[in-house]
Amino acid sequence: MAEINASEVRRHIREILEEWVSLNQLKKGMLVVIGCSTSEIAGQRIGTSGSNDLAAVLFSELEWLRDQTGVSLAFQGCEHINRALVVERETMERKNLNQVTVVPIPGAGGSMAAYAYQHMQDPVMVEHIQADAGLDIGDTFIGMHLKPVVVPLRFKRKNIGHAHVTAAFTRPKLIGGERAVYSKEKAYDTTCD
């Protein structure tokens, strides 16, 4: 398997993030969950070859996404810390999240979560979130941290390094019966008794 370098990883993630920004879906105040296996990026099995260097590249690019859109980021840890998430204290307080006590390290939490914890301004760990959108790098399974209803995103780039990439956003549930209307425009063209 071909070795992956940091500049390739930076190019791959930037392509994905620029496409995401161009869709104009991410809005200020939204919460975006990031699941990431740096081992998978490097072409290894998840949890076996974490890389602080790759985490640094990804973190830098994800900060760019945050700065471009105004979203808040949540970095999912691995199953050894029950997929707890690293967020800024301000995010925890604004979203009324419950803090837990654990410090992610590469061997228990994952390289990405550990790097985020070390480099965020005021990081805390939370157990559960209901994110508005998410990016999953290396099939880390972020679904437990997304609001219902999840809608998959299809980016042109399907990988970062050797890692498979998926993304999603969420939308409000559609409720009502057969006469329900789901857009403001149609609401005024329809009569309800």
PERAWO-V901423 format. One record per residue. N is the residue number from 0. D_LAST is the distance of its C-alpha to the last C-alpha in Angstrom with 2 decimals. Layout:
# PERAWO-V901423
n: [N;N]
d_last: [D_LAST;D_LAST]
This chain:
# PERAWO-V901423
n: [0;1;2;3;4;5;6;7;8;9;10;11;12;13;14;15;16;17;18;19;20;21;22;23;24;25;26;27;28;29;30;31;32;33;34;35;36;37;38;39;40;41;42;43;44;45;46;47;48;49;50;51;52;53;54;55;56;57;58;59;60;61;62;63;64;65;66;67;68;69;70;71;72;73;74;75;76;77;78;79;80;81;82;83;84;85;86;87;88;89;90;91;92;93;94;95;96;97;98;99;100;101;102;103;104;105;106;107;108;109;110;111;112;113;114;115;116;117;118;119;120;121;122;123;124;125;126;127;128;129;130;131;132;133;134;135;136;137;138;139;140;141;142;143;144;145;146;147;148;149;150;151;152;153;154;155;156;157;158;159;160;161;162;163;164;165;166;167;168;169;170;171;172;173;174;175;176;177;178;179;180;181;182;183;184;185;186;187;188;189;190;191;192]
d_last: [64.84;65.11;65.27;62.48;63.35;61.52;61.16;59.39;57.03;56.32;55.65;53.35;51.19;51.08;49.81;46.93;46.14;46.35;43.93;41.52;41.81;41.24;37.82;36.75;34.85;36.98;36.14;38.10;37.71;36.59;38.67;40.42;42.36;45.58;47.30;50.69;53.77;56.70;58.65;56.34;56.62;60.39;60.14;60.85;58.98;56.44;58.19;61.70;62.65;60.63;61.53;61.50;62.25;59.19;57.04;58.40;57.42;53.87;53.45;54.60;52.14;49.23;50.19;49.88;46.29;45.58;47.20;45.33;41.82;42.00;40.96;42.60;44.58;45.03;47.93;47.67;50.90;52.10;51.87;55.08;53.12;49.95;48.31;48.19;47.40;49.27;47.24;48.27;48.33;46.00;43.39;43.86;43.37;40.38;38.55;39.77;41.60;44.25;47.78;50.22;53.95;55.36;57.03;56.41;59.61;60.16;61.16;58.35;55.26;56.10;57.71;54.52;53.24;56.81;57.24;53.96;54.96;58.31;56.98;53.77;54.23;53.30;52.27;50.92;49.86;46.50;45.56;41.91;39.49;36.06;36.85;34.56;36.92;40.26;43.41;45.45;49.03;50.97;48.39;48.34;44.86;42.74;39.51;39.85;39.49;36.33;32.76;30.41;29.18;32.45;32.63;36.17;37.84;40.34;43.18;45.94;48.54;48.31;51.20;53.08;56.68;56.63;53.43;50.21;47.34;43.63;40.90;37.24;34.44;31.39;27.71;24.91;23.33;20.16;17.76;14.47;13.52;13.21;9.99;11.73;13.20;16.80;18.01;17.50;18.24;15.55;12.88;13.36;13.54;10.15;6.70;3.82;0.00]
